[in-house]
Amino acid sequence: MKLQIIGAIALIAQVCLGFTFYVLTLSGKRYTLTGESWTKVSDAELQLEQQSGVPPKQQRWIYKGRELNSDKVLGDYGIQEGSEVRMVLRLRPDQTYLGPDGFSDQQKALV
């Protein structure tokens, strides 16, 4: 009974006060963000932009193997206190991926 009460208090505190979660990049950087279960992913992306300088349009967030939709809220994905979200960069449409050899697929086709 005591544990249920403590759990309920922790849940109420999380809902009322928000929670801390982390965004990890492929380069190993870790950013600390705050939010509530009803915080839109797009608002959290703006918070990350303030810390990292990466615009939201270039951010791709992944949590538990699912890509997050900017129009949904953190609670839709079960993100809560201590959760770790991965962020990878989107390639802009005007960018060409260069392979490990430094050449694009188009450049290789010309050879």
DRENTI-154633 format. One record per residue: residue number from 0; x, y, z of N, C-alpha, C, O, CB in turn. Coordinates in steps of 0.001 Angstrom, whole numbers, plus 500000, padded with zeros to 6 digits. Glycine has a CB too. Example, Ala and Ser with C-alpha at 12.3 -4.5 7.8 and 13.67 -1.06 7.14 Angstrom:
<vexvexs>
VEXVEX   num   n_east   n_north     n_up   ca_east   ca_north    ca_up   c_east   c_north     c_up   o_east   o_north     o_up   cb_east   cb_north    cb_up
VEXVEX     0   513190    494310   507800    512300     495500   507800   513200    496700   507800   514236    496681   508465    511308     495527   509046
VEXVEX     1   512850    497750   507080    513670     498940   507140   512900    500030   507870   513409    501138   508039    514084     499402   505725
</vexvexs>
This chain:
<vexvexs>
VEXVEX   num   n_east   n_north     n_up   ca_east   ca_north    ca_up   c_east   c_north     c_up   o_east   o_north     o_up   cb_east   cb_north    cb_up
VEXVEX     0   500828    498810   500000    500000     500000   500000   500875    501257   500000   500605    502222   499285    499057     499996   501213
VEXVEX     1   501924    501220   500816    502817     502374   500914   503492    502653   499565   503626    503807   499159    503883     502139   502008
VEXVEX     2   503917    501578   498871    504572     501745   497576   503612    502317   496538   504022    503104   495685    505133     500411   497090
VEXVEX     3   502354    501932   496602    501361     502470   495674   501175    503968   495892   501047    504730   494933    500019     501739   495838
VEXVEX     4   501161    504380   497137    501004     505801   497456   502218    506582   496971   502079    507658   496390    500805     506004   498975
VEXVEX     5   503412    506035   497213    504640     506702   496765   504654    506795   495246   505026    507828   494690    505895     505947   497271
VEXVEX     6   504249    505717   494571    504185     505720   493106   503196    506744   492590   503461    507427   491601    503811     504342   492589
VEXVEX     7   502056    506854   493259    501036     507828   492854   501542    509250   493048   501296    510118   492210    499739     507616   493651
VEXVEX     8   502243    509491   494142    502805     510824   494399   503842    511172   493330   503875    512299   492836    503447     510887   495815
VEXVEX     9   504686    510206   492978    505702     510438   491949   505046    510748   490608   505513    511619   489874    506629     509215   491818
VEXVEX    10   503970    510042   490286    503260     510285   489035   502632    511675   489018   502698    512377   488008    502187     509221   488820
VEXVEX    11   502030    512068   490121    501424     513404   490220   502499    514480   490073   502291    515475   489378    500676     513570   491572
VEXVEX    12   503642    514285   490722    504736     515256   490623   505227    515365   489185   505512    516460   488700    505900     514860   491553
VEXVEX    13   505323    514227   488510    505784     514231   487122   504809    514987   486234   505224    515753   485364    505963     512796   486608
VEXVEX    14   503527    514779   486446    502509     515453   485639   502493    516950   485933   502378    517759   485012    501121     514846   485903
VEXVEX    15   502605    517321   487197    502512     518734   487583   503805    519510   487341   503766    520664   486915    502134     518839   489039
VEXVEX    16   504930    518891   487606    506203     519597   487552   506998    519335   486285   507996    520010   486033    507026     519223   488729
VEXVEX    17   506579    518378   485491    507339     518016   484312   508417    517005   484657   508538    516563   485799    507957     519252   483677
VEXVEX    18   509188    516651   483658    510234     515656   483860   511428    515997   482983   511342    516813   482065    509714     514232   483549
VEXVEX    19   512537    515351   483292    513766     515514   482535   513960    514281   481668   513798    513151   482128    514986     515738   483476
VEXVEX    20   514311    514513   480401    514671     513401   479523   515893    513823   478717   516287    514990   478735    513477     512998   478581
VEXVEX    21   516481    512881   478021    517761     513133   477360   517668    512856   475868   516961    511950   475427    518865     512278   477985
VEXVEX    22   518398    513656   475103    518515     513435   473670   519979    513135   473394   520863    513923   473733    518004     514675   472837
VEXVEX    23   520224    511987   472776    521578     511542   472471   521807    511602   470967   520931    511238   470183    521822     510111   473003
VEXVEX    24   522991    512065   470568    523328     512129   469146   524285    510994   468800   524853    510356   469687    523956     513503   468785
VEXVEX    25   524455    510752   467513    525374     509704   467077   526818    510036   467424   527653    509139   467541    525241     509481   465582
VEXVEX    26   527115    511320   467587    528480     511722   467936   528756    511571   469432   529874    511811   469888    528725     513165   467510
VEXVEX    27   527731    511171   470195    527918     510940   471622   527517    512095   472518   527618    511992   473740    529323     510614   471877
VEXVEX    28   527065    513187   471936    526618     514310   472770   525285    513963   473416   524460    513255   472839    526494     515614   471931
VEXVEX    29   525095    514476   474623    523874     514217   475389   523302    515557   475843   523980    516339   476509    524157     513278   476620
VEXVEX    30   522067    515808   475481    521389     517048   475846   520284    516735   476842   519581    515733   476707    520816     517763   474592
VEXVEX    31   520134    517593   477837    519104     517430   478862   517954    518378   478556   518141    519591   478466    519677     517695   480288
VEXVEX    32   516759    517810   478397    515566     518600   478104   514521    518360   479183   514579    517369   479912    514996     518251   476706
VEXVEX    33   513574    519271   479274    512461     519097   480204   511160    519143   479420   511063    519792   478379    512478     520187   481318
VEXVEX    34   510169    518443   479941    508878     518430   479270   507815    517819   480150   508081    517398   481276    508965     517677   477963
VEXVEX    35   506624    517778   479627    505493     517120   480269   504951    516122   479258   505332    516148   478088    504383     518154   480731
VEXVEX    36   504070    515250   479703    503533     514246   478789   502775    514892   477629   502648    514284   476566    502615     513286   479542
VEXVEX    37   502272    516110   477815    501525     516795   476761   502384    517762   475947   501854    518483   475101    500368     517544   477367
VEXVEX    38   503695    517793   476182    504593     518640   475396   504669    518099   473971   504922    516913   473760    506011     518703   476039
VEXVEX    39   504448    518982   472996    504551     518547   471602   506013    518258   471269   506920    518944   471740    503970     519625   470638
VEXVEX    40   506220    517239   470456    507568     516901   470005   508192    518120   469326   509387    518368   469488    507543     515682   469035
VEXVEX    41   507410    518875   468577    507943     520065   467894   508476    521100   468887   509463    521778   468602    506858     520703   467018
VEXVEX    42   507830    521226   470050    508321     522156   471075   509627    521648   471688   510526    522436   471984    507259     522355   472178
VEXVEX    43   509725    520345   471876    510962     519763   472405   512095    519917   471387   513247    520129   471765    510754     518267   472760
VEXVEX    44   511767    519809   470095    512774     520013   469055   513315    521445   469091   514508    521667   468881    512182     519704   467668
VEXVEX    45   512444    522406   469356    512890     523798   469484   513806    523965   470692   514788    524705   470640    511680     524745   469605
VEXVEX    46   513476    523272   471776    514307     523313   472982   515695    522749   472672   516705    523279   473133    513640     522516   474140
VEXVEX    47   515735    521670   471888    517018     521085   471508   517788    522031   470584   519011    522131   470679    516806     519721   470823
VEXVEX    48   517082    522718   469699    517752     523670   468809   518472    524751   469614   519575    525159   469249    516734     524315   467845
VEXVEX    49   517865    525217   470698    518492     526241   471534   519805    525741   472128   520744    526518   472299    517541     526670   472654
VEXVEX    50   519875    524459   472439    521088     523910   473049   522121    523469   472013   523323    523637   472218    520732     522738   473936
VEXVEX    51   521652    522907   470908    522570     522287   469955   522829    523116   468701   523849    522939   468034    522038     520959   469554
VEXVEX    52   521898    524028   468380    522022     524797   467151   521487    524076   465919   521540    524621   464816    523449     525152   466932
VEXVEX    53   520975    522863   466090    520445     522088   464963   518970    522446   464761   518164    522240   465668    520615     520548   465209
VEXVEX    54   518602    522977   463591    517205     523342   463344   516290    522109   463373   516707    521023   462973    517077     524059   461990
VEXVEX    55   515063    522270   463838    514131     521139   463909   513948    520399   462588   513764    519182   462591    512801     521622   464383
VEXVEX    56   513993    521104   461461    513810     520434   460169   514925    519442   459868   514758    518550   459036    513734     521461   459057
VEXVEX    57   516067    519597   460545    517180     518675   460327   517241    517590   461398   518091    516703   461332    518494     519442   460296
VEXVEX    58   516347    517652   462380    516343     516669   463467   515408    515510   463130   514302    515711   462630    515919     517329   464800
VEXVEX    59   515866    514313   463410    515030     513119   463289   515151    512384   464616   516215    511861   464946    515465     512200   462061
VEXVEX    60   514057    512346   465380    514075     511750   466712   513577    510313   466647   512597    510012   465965    513215     512576   467692
VEXVEX    61   514268    509426   467370    513890     508016   467409   513845    507568   468866   514773    507818   469636    514888     507137   466582
VEXVEX    62   512749    506902   469231    512587     506393   470594   512005    504988   470516   510948    504770   469923    511672     507334   471451
VEXVEX    63   512706    504048   471119    512288     502639   471112   512006    502144   469696   511030    501434   469452    511044     502450   471986
VEXVEX    64   512879    502535   468772    512779     502069   467399   511748    502769   466540   511558    502391   465384    512486     500650   467403
VEXVEX    65   511081    503770   467066    510048     504492   466315   510485    505926   466054   511015    506593   466942    508707     504474   467075
VEXVEX    66   510261    506391   464839    510530     507797   464537   509382    508632   465077   508213    508304   464873    510715     508027   463003
VEXVEX    67   509725    509715   465769    508706     510568   466374   508145    511550   465355   508871    512082   464515    509284     511324   467573
VEXVEX    68   506851    511776   465446    506147     512735   464603   506074    514059   465363   505661    514087   466522    504713     512216   464216
VEXVEX    69   506467    515141   464723    506515     516455   465379   505162    516943   465873   505095    517767   466784    507082     517468   464434
VEXVEX    70   504086    516443   465281    502742     516893   465658   502186    516181   466886   501169    516598   467440    501800     516694   464504
VEXVEX    71   502847    515111   467313    502358     514360   468475   503005    514890   469748   503874    515760   469696    502647     512846   468315
VEXVEX    72   502574    514359   470895    503127     514781   472184   504016    513679   472744   503905    512518   472349    501993     515130   473187
VEXVEX    73   504899    514052   473670    505846     513095   474245   505142    511893   474858   505621    510764   474750    506704     513777   475296
VEXVEX    74   503999    512137   475504    503251     511057   476133   502753    510010   475150   502565    508854   475526    502094     511619   476879
VEXVEX    75   502535    510397   473893    502097     509436   472877   503122    508329   472677   502778    507225   472254    501837     510147   471551
VEXVEX    76   504376    508624   472980    505456     507664   472795   505932    507047   474108   506834    506209   474107    506615     508330   472101
VEXVEX    77   505339    507450   475216    505745     506921   476514   507028    507543   477044   507666    506976   477930    505916     505440   476424
VEXVEX    78   507411    508690   476520    508618     509373   477001   508304    509958   478369   507296    510638   478559    509092     510493   475997
VEXVEX    79   509194    509679   479318    508975     510102   480697   510317    510391   481363   511351    510435   480696    508192     509022   481489
VEXVEX    80   510296    510584   482659    511508     510885   483435   512622    509897   483087   512449    508683   483187    511209     510841   484957
VEXVEX    81   513779    510450   482672    514956     509637   482409   515009    508973   481046   515995    508307   480728    515052     508606   483427
VEXVEX    82   513977    509136   480232    513976     508512   478902   515122    509062   478061   515528    510214   478212    512623     508749   478184
VEXVEX    83   515637    508211   477171    516702     508617   476261   516204    508491   474826   515842    507406   474369    517983     507761   476480
VEXVEX    84   516192    509609   474133    515740     509671   472746   516979    509850   471875   517885    510601   472237    514700     510840   472522
VEXVEX    85   517026    509182   470754    518144     509336   469813   517771    510404   468790   516622    510498   468361    518487     507976   469103
VEXVEX    86   518760    511202   468410    518535     512205   467373   519590    512010   466297   520789    512002   466575    518584     513658   467957
VEXVEX    87   519128    511854   465075    520038     511788   463933   519686    512944   463008   518563    513448   463020    519940     510401   463185
VEXVEX    88   520648    513349   462219    520429     514470   461302   519789    513983   460014   520152    512935   459479    521754     515193   460997
VEXVEX    89   518834    514757   459526    518240     514486   458215   519155    515101   457163   519702    516186   457362    516773     515063   458108
VEXVEX    90   519316    514414   456061    520022     515022   454940   519076    516005   454284   517917    515682   454026    520525     513948   453919
VEXVEX    91   519555    517175   454019    518731     518150   453305   518609    517687   451852   519520    517037   451338    519349     519602   453393
VEXVEX    92   517509    518007   451189    517318     517566   449806   518428    518021   448860   518702    517355   447861    516000     518068   449297
VEXVEX    93   519063    519142   449163    520108     519646   448282   521474    519040   448582   522466    519406   447953    520187     521145   448389
VEXVEX    94   521533    518115   449541    522803     517489   449889   522906    516129   449207   521908    515428   449043    522945     517344   451424
VEXVEX    95   524100    515772   448821    524364     514471   448232   525188    513670   449219   526167    514167   449777    525093     514600   446862
VEXVEX    96   524785    512427   449429    525538     511567   450336   526815    511131   449656   526783    510624   448534    524704     510341   450771
VEXVEX    97   527934    511323   450320    529212     510843   449824   529561    509569   450563   529538    509523   451793    530325     511912   449995
VEXVEX    98   529879    508547   449814    530234     507266   450423   531577    507355   451110   532215    508409   451109    530253     506155   449377
VEXVEX    99   532015    506239   451705    533293     506228   452432   534485    506597   451558   535511    507063   452054    533525     504865   453035
VEXVEX   100   534336    506383   450237    535436     506717   449334   535427    508188   448909   536312    508629   448175    535375     505833   448105
VEXVEX   101   534419    508951   449374    534359     510376   449074   533637    510719   447786   533631    511877   447369    535725     510919   449011
VEXVEX   102   533021    509720   447146    532313     509956   445893   530836    509616   446047   530469    508703   446788    532936     509133   444754
VEXVEX   103   529992    510367   445332    528560     510069   445335   528287    508950   444333   529143    508629   443509    527719     511341   444991
VEXVEX   104   527095    508359   444406    526713     507316   443455   526704    507863   442030   527064    507159   441086    525331     506740   443813
VEXVEX   105   526288    509129   441877    526271     509742   440548   527686    509878   439991   527917    509635   438807    525589     511117   440600
VEXVEX   106   528625    510266   440842    530006     510411   440394   530592    509055   440009   531350    508961   439044    530860     511070   441488
VEXVEX   107   530250    508012   440750    530754     506668   440443   530217    506186   439101   530918    505490   438366    530366     505674   441557
VEXVEX   108   528972    506553   438775    528363     506117   437518   529069    506727   436311   529032    506161   435219    526881     506485   437494
VEXVEX   109   529705    507870   436501    530401     508529   435397   531749    507899   435099   532311    508119   434025    530588     509991   435705
VEXVEX   110   532271    507127   436021    533612     506548   435858   533551    505262   435083   534582    504632   434847    534269     506304   437211
</vexvexs>
